Amino acid sequence: MDVRSILRRGASYYARLPAVVVGGREYTFEECWRRGLRCYNGLRSIGLLPGDRVGMLDDNTILGVDLYLACAIGNFVRVPLYWRNSVDRHLQMIGKSGCRIVLASADAPPELDRARAENPFLKEIVVADGGYEKWLASQSEEEGHAPISENDLCVIKFTGGTTGEPKGIPNTHRQWISIGRDTMSFKPRICTGDTMLHMAPLSHASAYYFLPAWAQGARQILGSGLEPTEIVTLMSREKVAHSFMPPTLLNMVANTDNASNHDWSTLRSPAIGSAPVGINTLLKAEEVFGRRVLHQTYGTNEAVPLAGMGPEAWFAVVSGSEPMKAVGKPLPCADVEIWDEEGNVLPVGEVGEVVGKCDGQMDGYWMDPVETARKVANGWIKTGDLGRIDKNGYLYLTDRVGEMIISGGHNIYPGELEKIISGHPDVLEVCVFGIPDKKWGRPQWRYAKSSGVARSPTATSCPWSRRRSARI
């Protein structure tokens, strides 16, 4: 099975149904597929061949959908560029992945042109300005017949680069399909005609839901840049059934003044992931949306999903467990263990590094054997998270590897302190980091062999989302 086959089948089964809504414009499955064919033929006319990498800098516009389809049709490899990154980060990702072509929205930074001078293999930068629709309309709708296999490369997504240059994470068609399948395996089923809302960018975790929604004939709304009050109004008006929400977005939406005044009876799953959920955020979401809709997913970009749970497990009263503080239980199609620094499996309840295996994991970083050797051990992916598994199978994240502070001979986990502080009703967001003390001296950050990097967070290098954006 490959992504092109799934997309083609959806376009055939649901041809006249609405597939995508962007900027108030609705496109049917047939229209989207035809646009994808024209985009594919346009890229092929420029000289793109199967297996070539295509960079995509887009903020949830129809251009992103065109390219998603075109790459699947032509067996090109998508390379999502992250809109909020600096130009230098874009150039690093373009260069490391070996993009032959870059497609960008009209408001892409002009400095992106530097990529051509710095990367001789880059053939073209196509900016979708006012002439894009005319160019697209002039292309053929000839069906693509490029050879394709489930083991062909489908996408190269990048880590955030918080410990140096970003690292490319390649996924084959089989791996990408597995991610979507397993991410939805414990959530309410997407049905034909359901509405899926993407407020998070398709360059990130929200993209994991695009293919499952398309395959089931769902209508997908692409949004960007809306205020929380506007998101609430949009979700209610469009009767949104499914969405992806990082905890920060869930927190903002649930705490919006008008959120409780809307009817959420059609909402089935604002799927939560990318970071642990604070208890206050969880309880507020329960109050506004209802307990029945809350589902959490845990994984990393390198291996996703590894764990998850729905409301029946999240809100359960279980002796020996604290489900509301957990990130889920290992999923049926995943293996999760806790290792010490030597790679030994730790007993139940002990804290160590979370490692996992799943069908959606990468084989290794793109063209980076050194970092691959640090991240992959005997087929297991080292997540970089410190955590523990209790006797009932609940997985808890304690902190990040390398962020544990040693002070006065005691191990201090900033993540644990953040959870406690965030439980106060007057605290919306919190970040914990170490500073020098007259009595206890300068805090030490424990070096962990598995991370390869010793990190010393400070007030200026410790953003609110401290590396948690890498989690699913």
N, C-alpha and C positions, 0 to 999 in steps of 0.2 A: 504494500500500500504506500502511496506517495501523496503529497499535499495537492498536487495538480489533479489527481483523480477525485479527491474529496471535493475540491472546489468546483470541478466540472460537473460532478453529479448534483451538487447543490444548485448550481445554475440551471440545470435541466429540470430538476424536480420542482423548483420554486420560482420558475422564470418570471411570472407576472407579479409575484409578491414583493413588497418593499424589502430591500436588503440593507441599505445604508442611508442614513440621514446625516447630511453635513451642511451646516450653515442654513438650515431651513429647507434645503433642497433634498428631495427624496429620490433615490435611485433603486430601480428594481434589480433583482438578481440578473436578469437578462442584460440590462443596461450595464451593470458593473462588469459582467463577463465580457461584453463587447468592448468596453473601455480597456479591460485588461489585455484583450487580444491586440487592440490597436497599439497600446503601449509596448507590448512585447515586440510587435513588428517594427515599431519605431526604433526600439533599442537594437534590434537585430540589424536594421538598415545602417545604424551607426557603426556596426561591426562587433557587437557583443555575441559571444559564443557560450554554449552550455558550460557551466562551471565557473564562468567569470563572476567576479564580485561587483555588486552594485551598491554604492552608498546611498542612503536615504536620509535627508535632513528635512523633517516635516513635523508640523505640530497638529496632528489629527485633522488633516484635510483629505479631500478626495484623491489628491495626488498619492498619498500613502496607500490608499486602497488600490489604485491603479497599479502601483509598483508591486504591491504584495501579490496581486494576481499575475502580473506580467512575469515576475521572477519564477513563480510556480509553473507557468505555461512554458517558459523557455529554459527551465532548469538553470536559471541564474541564481546566484547566492546573494541573499539580502544582507546588507550590513547597516542596521539601524544606527543612526547618529543621534545623540541625545541633545535635544534642542537647547537645554540650559547650560551645556558645556561651553567652555571657552573655544575660540578658534584654534588655539594650539592643540586642545584635546581632539577636536575634529580632525585636524591634520595628522595627529598621531594615529587615530583609528583608521583613517583612509590609507595611510602609509603602511601600517602593520598588516592590514587585511589585503592589501594589494588591489584596491578597487580600480576597475577599468573605467567606470563611469560613476558620476555622482549626480543624483537628482535632488534638487532643493526647492523649497517653496520660495515664492517671490520675495519674502522679507528675510531671506538668508543673508548673513553678513557678507559684504563685498570682499572682505579679507580671505574668504574661502578660496578665491582665485589663486592664492599662494600655493594651494595644493598642486596645481599644474606644474609650477616651477620646481617644487620639491620632490615630485613623484613622476619620473619620466614615463612610467607605465600607465599613468592616468590619461585616458584618451579624451574624455570630455566631461565638462561640468554643465549640466542642463538645469537652468533656473526656470521654474514654471511661472513666468510672468504673464502678462496679458495675452501673449501669443501661444500659450500652452494648449488651450482648447482647440485653436485652429490647427496647430501642429498635430494634435491627437486625432482630430477628425479627418485629416488627410492620409492617415495610415490605413493599411489593409486590416481586414478582420479575418484573415486567413488563420485557420486553427494551427496551433503549434504541435509539432510531432517530434520534438527533440527527445532522444532516448533519455529515460529517467529510471532510477532505481531507488528503493527505500534507503539504500546506504549512501546515496549521493548527498553531498553537503547542501543543506537548505538555508541556513542562516548562520552568521557570525555576530553574536552580540558581545558587548564589552563590559568588563567590570568598571567600576567607577574610578579606578586608579588611585585609591586613597593611600596606598603604600608604594607609589611610584607610577610608572607608566601603566595605562590601562592594558588589560590582558584580554585577548580574544577568546570567546567561548563558542566553539563550533558545534552545531547540532545537525545531524542528518535528518532526512525526511522521517525516518522511523522514530528517531528520538523526539522530534518536534510533535509528531502525532501523539506519541506516548505522553508527553507533557500535558497536552490538552485533554486526553482521555482520563488520565489519573487525577488531574486537577479537578475534574468534574465528577469523579467517581463517587464521592460521598456528599455531593451537593444536590439540591433539587434539579430534576431533569429540565433541560431547556426544550421547550416545545415550539412547534411551528407557529409563527405569529407572535411569539413572545418578544418583548423589547429588552435589549441589552444596552446599557449605557456605558460608554467609555469616557470618563472624565480624565483618568490617568492616561498618559501618552501611549500609543501603540508601540513606541520604541522601547517600552518597559514591560512590566509584568502584565499589563492589560492585554497585550498581544496574545498571551496564552489562551485567552477566552474567545478570540476572534474566530479561529477555525472551528471549534465546537459549536459556536452559535450559528455560523454559516451552514455547517453540515446539517443542522436541525431546522433550517429555514427561519431563523429569528431575524428580527429587524434590529439593526445596530446603529445607535446614535453616537456620533463622534463629537465630543465637546472639548472645549479648551478655554481656559482663562476666565471661567465664570465665577462669580462670587458665591459663597455658600447659600445665600438666600435664593439666588437664581437657580442653583443646582436643585434645591428642594422643590421649587416651583416646577422646574423641568421634569423631575422625577415623578411628581404627582400628576402633572398634566398629561405626560406621555405614558402613564401607567407602566413604569419601568418594573420589570420582573427580576432582572439580574444586573449586576454591576460588579466591578472590582474597585475596592476601596482600601488604600493604605490606611493605617490607623490615624494618621494626621488628618486625612480627608474625612474619614468617618467621624472623628472628633469634632471637626468644624461643622459638618452638616448636622450632626445630632444636636449640637449646642446652638444651632441657629434658632432665633426666637420663634419663627413660624413653623418649625419642623413638626411640633406636636399637633398642629392644627390641620394637618393633611391626612387624607385617607391612604393608608399603606397596605390595604388588603391585597393588592396585586403584587406587592413586593415578595419575592421568594428567597432571594439570596444576594445581599450586598457583600459578596465574597471578600473576606478580609485577609490581607497578607502583606509582606514586605517588611514587617517589624512586629515585635511582641505588642500586644494590646494592653494598655493600662486598665486597671479595674474600674476606675471612674469612667473611662471612655466606654467600656463594655456595658456598665450598668446604665449609662445614659442612652446608649444605642438600644438596649433592651426596653427601656422606658418609652422611647420614641417609636421604634420600628416593631417591637415585639420580639420575644425570645426565639420564636420558631424560625426566624430568618437568618440567624447569626451562625456563620460558618467560618472557620479559620484554617489557613493553609500555611505550612512551614516548609522551607527548602532554601536552597541557594541557587544563584544563577548557574552554577556548575552542576547542580543535581536538584531537580525539582519535579514533583513534590516528594518530600520525605515523610511528612506527618501532617495530620489535620484532624479536625473534629467538627461535628455539628452541635446543635444546642443540647441534644440528649446527653452528650458526654461533657460538654463545656459547663453546663449548669448542674451536673449531677452531684449528689452528696455521696462521697465514697470514702470509706474509712482508710486512712493512711495516705490520702491524696488531697491536693488543693487544685481541682480542675480549672478554676478561674484564673490561676496563675500560670497555667501550662500553655504550650503552643500546639498541643494535640497529642495524638498517639501515632506511632508508626503505621503507615498505610499498608494495606495487604500486599501491594506490589513493590514495597520498599523494605530495605533492611536498615536499621539504625542501631548503632552501638556507641558506647562511651569509652574512649581510650585515654590512657595516660601518655606521658611524653615519649615513652618507649614503644608505643603501639600495642600495649597490653590492654585487653578488655577489662574494664573496671566492674566491680560488683554493683548490684542494684543500690541506688541512692548516693553513690559517690560521684563527685564532680570531676569531669575531665572534658576532653574535646569531643564534640558530637561529630561522628562520621557516618556516612550513609552510602547506600547503593540504590539505584532505581533505573527504570528503563529510559528515563529522560535525562540521564546524566551525560556529560561530555566524555569523550575519550581522552582528551587532553587539551591544553591551551594551544591556540593556533600558533604554529611555528615557534614554540617556546618550550623546549624540552627541560630547561632548568626549572622554570616555575611549575611545569607539569609534575616533575619529580617531587616537588615540595607539596603539591596539592593532592596527588593521587598515589595511594599506597595499596598495592595488590588489588586493584579494582575498586577500592573504597575512596570516596571523596571526603577530604578533610574540610569541614565547613568553616573552621575558624571560630566557631562558637563554643564557649564553655557551657556545659549543661549536665543534667542528670536525668535518669529515668527511674521512676518509683516502682514499687511492687505491682501496681495496677497498670503499668504501661504508659503513664502520662510522662511527657517530655517537658522539662523545664529548662529555660535558658538562663544561665547565671550571668554571663558577660561574654566579651570577646577575648579570644586568645591574645595575650600580650597586654591586656588592659587591667589585669588584676594588680592592685597596688599593695605593696608590702610596706607596712608602717609599724614600727615597734615590734617586729616579729610576727605580726598578724596579717593574714590574707584578707584584703578588702576588695569586694567586687562592686565597682561603680554601678553596674546594672541592678544589683540587688537593692542598693540604696535608692536608686531612681524609682524602683517599683514602690518602695515604702513611702517616699516623699510624694510620689504622684497619687498615692491613695488619699492624701489630704484634700478635702473638698474645695479648698481655695487655690490649689495648684493645677494649672493647665498643662504646663510643660516643664521638664526638669532635665538638667545635665550635671553629672557629678564628675569631678576630676581632682587630682591631687595637687597640692601646693606645698612649698617648704614650710616647716614648723620649727619654732625655736627648741621645743622639747624633743620632738620625734625626728627631726632632721628632714632631709630632702626625701620625698617618697620615691620608692623604687618600683619600676614597672617590670614585672617578671618576664624574662625572655623565654619564649616557648619554641622548642625545636621545630614543631610542625608548621609554625607560621613563617619562619625564615626572617622575620623582621621584629625588632624590639621597638615598641611604640611608646612614646611619652606624651600623652595628651596634655594640652595646655588650654588656657582660656581662649586663645586665638585660633587653635587648631582643633577645636572640639565642637563642631556644629551640632545642632539638636539631633540630627539623624545619624550620629556618629557610626558610620559604616553599616547601619542597619538597612540602608536602602539596597544593600546587596542581597537581603533575604526576601524569600517569597512567601 
